[in-house]
Amino acid sequence: MTDIFEKIKIKLDPERPTKIISNFKMLPVLFSLPEGLLAEMMTYVGAIFDDAKLLIILAIGIPLAFFMIKKAIALIPSR
C-alpha cells in the first residue's frame, strides 16, 4: 500500500513561491497567496507582541512593587 502522504504532497511552485501546486490531477492549483502576505502578517503580529510587552511588564511589576514596599515597611520597627 502506498503511503497516503506520498499521494497528497503539496509543494511550492519554484517560479512563484507563493503559488501552491498539488499532485491531484483534477485540482491543479488549490489556492494562490498574494505576494508579500507573509511579511505583512509577521509585521502585524510583531507589533501586537511589542504592544503586549508593556502590559505584561506592568501586570507583573505593579504587584511586585507593592509587595516589596510592604516588606520594606515591615523591616522598620514600630514603637
Secondary structure, DSSP 8 states (H G I E B T S, - for coil): ---HHHHT-EEE-SSSTTEEEES-SS-SEEEE--TTHHHHHHHHHHHHHHHHHHHHHHHHHHHHHHHHHHHHHHHS---
